[in-house]
């Protein structure tokens, strides 16, 4: 359904030889593996976890043993941190697998196997329902014009036109690539339209924890029993390789999700849970460092953009934002032909939708001294557009 080679592959259910690739990853991963001097493409925060300190300098004796005197139950940790009952929590391996469990837990079995997915979006979020035998139908939350990289609004007509024909809806409240949290009235409207049409609402909240302590922190599971929040230690906490994620919803939803996990996975990986258990008491440290990096780094990005006559308002929280290039500039060409000459890797917004041809996502969570050097190089890239 998308018509650009970097954009998500939406459409009918798939399997076997027709399985669609994640085209963006096939473009991005080789560039990351080749190494770049200035990586502004990070989708997750890099936090310097000290495993020697956390482990006391030795491997835990029960690293691979799930059956110890003190039960290994991540639902208890999540429930305590999020202020819910353990019976409202289920686990998964990262957000990607947890999204699968969530969809299978809340989809309306009496409706067509079609899923409405918010666009623009990260391709694994918008494509995965196809692997479960569902057709993916997009609805839009986007900019007013080619210069708008602020708090994008839901095109309500685009969802209303398909809501009768879907069994579930998927959203990403802290939007990738803009970094802005969904406006509160849009969030309430989205919950209401799903409730009115008896469809589950799955919310990918992998970036939401950067809003903790602010009015923007509004987990979707609080909006009703038809809503489910999906999160992980991946993006905000720098623990992506652990693949430790979770689902929060009603007790019915969590029970369904646990059964889905048992059917598809059996049990969660004990080493991941043991390592997560060690890091769990210190999860506020990455969030504090994210705020410190915003204070230190973000102004450098704003200054570079201003010097190049680019007006931009950063999102109030988070680790990245979406930058408008001049309307005539193709963001993929900008990254491949100009940024590469200066050792810079940014993220073309075309990876999220073919409707975003002139925007790039830039992350500011890097080490401050390296970020200053990256901004000098990024300034040289933008100068070439004049």
N, C-alpha and C positions, 0 to 999 in steps of 0.2 A: 504494500500500500504506500509506503514511503518510496520516493523515487530518486534518492541520492545514495551513492555507494557507501557512505559512512553512516547513514541514518538507520534507525531500527527497521527490521523486517516484520511488518504487521501482516495480518491476513488470516487465512483459514488454518484449521488444525493440521499438524504435520507429523511425520514419522518416517523412519527408514531413510532411503536415499534422498528424499526431498527436504531433509531437515535443514533449516536456514542457519547460516553462520551468524555470529555476532561480528559484523563487518568492521565495526570500529576497533574491536580488540585486535583483529588481524592487521589493522593499520598501526595501532598504537604500541602494542607489545614489542615488536621488533625495534621500534625507535627507542623505547625505554631500555631494551637490552643492549643496544648499541652504545648507550651512554651519552649524556648531554652535559654541557657545562652548567646550564641554568634551567633547572626543571621547575616550571610553573604550572605543571599539569596535574599535580597531586590531587586526587579525589578524597584522600584521607589524610588525617594528621599524623605526622611521624613523631612519636613520643619516645624518648630514650629510656625504655624500661630496663632496669638493672636486675636481671634474673639472678645473678650471683647474690645480690643483697636480699632479694625476695626469698630465695631458697636457702639462705644461710650457707651458701657455698657447697651444697651437696644435693644430689638428686633425691627428690622425695621417694621414700620407700614404697609408697602406695601409688606411684604415678600411673600404673596400668591396672590397678585393682579397684573396681567400682564398689566392692562389698566390704567396707571397713566399718569399724565400730560407730564412728560418726558418719551418718548417711551422706552420700555425695548427691545433693539435690539442689541444683541451681535454681529451681523454682522458688526456694526459700530466699535466696539472695536477691533475686529480681523482685519478688513480692515486697520485701522489706524496703528496698531502695525506691520502688515506685508507689508504695502505699496501697497495694492491692492484696488480695488473698492468694496464697500459693495455688489454690485450686483454680485461679484465673490465669495461670501461667503454663505455657508449654515450651519446650526447647526445640532447637533446630541447629543445623550446622551453618551458621551465618545467616544473613538476611535472605540470601537467594533461596536456600532450602526452606527457611521459615515462611517465605512468601508462598511457596508451593503448599506447605501444610495449611497455611491460613486460608488460601483460596478453596482447597478441598474441604475445609471445615465450615465455611460460611456460604458457599454458593447455593443458590436456590435450585434444588433438583427438578422442580416443576417448570423451570424456564429453559429456553434454548441455551445450549452450551456456547454462549457468546459472552465475552467479558469486555467491559468498557475500561479503557486504560487512558489515564491522563497523559497528554502530550504537550510539550516535549518531555521525554523521559530517557533514562538510562536503558539501553537496549535489553539487558537481561530482565529488567522489571517489566517491560512492555511485551517482550517476546515469549516469556516462559509459558503463559497459558496455552499457547499453540501446542506445546509438547504434552499437555494434559487433555488434548482433544477438543480444545475450545478455539473459536474464532475470536480474534482481537479487533475491536472497534474503537477508534480513537475519539476522545473529546479534547478540547483545546483549552489550555490556560496559558495565554501568551501575551506578547507586547502589543501596545497600541500602534507602534510604528518601528522603523528600523533603528531608532535611537533609544528606544525604551528598554532599559535593563533593570527596572525597578520591581515593585511588587505587582506581578502580573495577575490578571483577573481571569476567572473561569468564564469561558463562553458558554453561558447556561443553555442557550439554544442547541449547541452541539451535543450536550448530554441529554437534554430533554427529547431530542429527536430519536435517540436510540435506547432510552432507559427501559421502555416496555419490552425490549427484545433481548435483554441481557440478564445473566444470572448473578453477576457480581460486578463491582466497580473497584478499580485500583487507583490510588492517588499517592503522591509524594509531597506532603505538606511543605517541608523545607526543600524548595525546588532545586533540582539539579538541571540546568547550570547556574541559575541566578543566585542561589543562596538565600533567597527571601522566603520567609514563612508566609503561608497562605493567609490572606486577610480573614479575620474572624467571621465576618458575615458570609463569605464564600464557604468557609468550613462548616458553618451551621447549615447553610443551604444544601451543601453536598450531603451531609448527614440526613437532612430531612427528605430529600428526594429519594435517597436509597431506602429509608424507612417507609416512605409512602408507597414505594413500588416493591417492597418485600425482597430486597436484594442486599447481600452482604457488602460491606465497605472495608476494603483492606488498605491500610495506611503504612507505607514504607517510611519509617521514622529514623532511618539510620543517621541522619544529621540533626535530628531534633534536640539531642542532648546539649548542643551548643547554645540552646536557648534557655537552659535551666536557670532559674532565678530571675527570669524576665517575664513580662506579660505574653511573650510569644510562645511560651511553653504550654502547648495545649494538645496533649496526646489524644488521638482520635478515639481510643477505647472509652473515654469518658463521655462520649456523645451518644451512647446507647448500646444495647445488647447486640445490635446488628453490626457494630463497628469493632474492628480488631487492629491493634497496633503491632507492628513488627519492628524489631530493633536488634542491635548486635554490638559487640565490642570492636567492630571493624573500623569505622571511619573517624569517630570522635576520639577513640582511645588508642589508636595505633596498634591494634591487636588483630589485624585481619587474618594472618595465618592460623590463628587458633580456630577460626570458623565457629565461634560461639555466639549463637543468636537465640532470640526468644520471641514468643507471641504472648500478648496480653489481650484478653477479651472477657466475655461472660464465662461463667463456669461451664456452660454447655459447649461453647466454642473451644475452650481449653481442653475439655475432655475429648472432643472430636479431634483436635489437633494432636493430642497425645496418642490417640489411636492411629491416626494417619502416620505419625512418626514410627510407631511400633510396626505398622504394616510395611513401610517403605525403608526404614532404617534399622529397626530392631531396638537399638539403644544408641545413645550419643557417645562420642569418643571420650573415653575416660581421661587420656592425657590432656586433651583440650580443657576439660572441666577442672582438672587438678591445677593446671596453670592459671586458669581464670579465677579459681578460688584463691590463689596466692595474690593475684593482682587486685581482686575485688575491693579490699579495704582502701585502696589508693586511687580509685577511679576519679576522684575529684581533682587529682593532680594534673592529668592531661587537660581537663576543662579549664583549670586556672592558667595553664601555659598557653592555651589557645587565646585566652583574653589578653595575656601579656604580649603575645606575638601580634595581635591586632593593634595594640597600642604602639608597638615598636615599628611594625612593618607597613601598616596600611597607609599611613600618610605618604610614604615614599611612592607607593603606587599612584595615589591621588595626584601627587606633584608631577609625576611623569605624564599622566594622562592630561592634566591641565596644560602642561608645557606643549603638548601636541594638539591642543584645542579640542579635546574630547571631554564632554561634560558627562559626569558619572556620579551617582550616589551609591555608596556601598550599602549592602544589607546590614542591618543592625547587629547581627551576630554571625558566627561561622568562620570558615576558613577559605572561602573562595567567592568570586563574583563573576558576573558576565559583563564583558566590555564590548561596547559598540565600536566597530571600525567604520570608516566611511562607507556609505551604502553601495558604492561600486566595487568594494574590495571583497573578494571571495576568501572566506576565512581559512579554507583548506590550503589554497595557494599561498596565503600569507604565512601560514605555519611552515609549509613545505619549502617554499622558495625564498622567503625572507628571513624568518626566524631561524631556520637551520643554519644560515650563513653566520649567524651571531651566536650559535651554540644555545639557542633558546628553544624549549619545547613548551608550548601552550596547547590548550584543548580546543579544537574547532567546534563551535556550537552545532555544526551540522551533524555531529554524532548523536545529538538528541532529537533533531528534526530537520527535515529538508527545508522547513520554513524559516530557518535561522542562518542564512548564508553569510552574514557579515559580522558575526559575533564570535568572540573567543572567551573561554573560561580561564581565569587566572587565579592561582592559589597564592596566599600570602603567609602560609604557616611555616616557612622555612627559617633556618637559623639566621639571625639578624644580619650578620656580616655578609653571609652568602646572598641574602636577599637584596642588600644594597647593590652588590655586583650584578645580580640578575636584573635589577631595575635599570642600571646603566645600559646593559645589553638590550633590554626591552625598549628603552628609549631610542636606541639606534635602529631597531626594527621599525618603530612607528615613524621615525624620521624619513625612512625610505618611502613612506606613503605620500609624502608631501610633493 
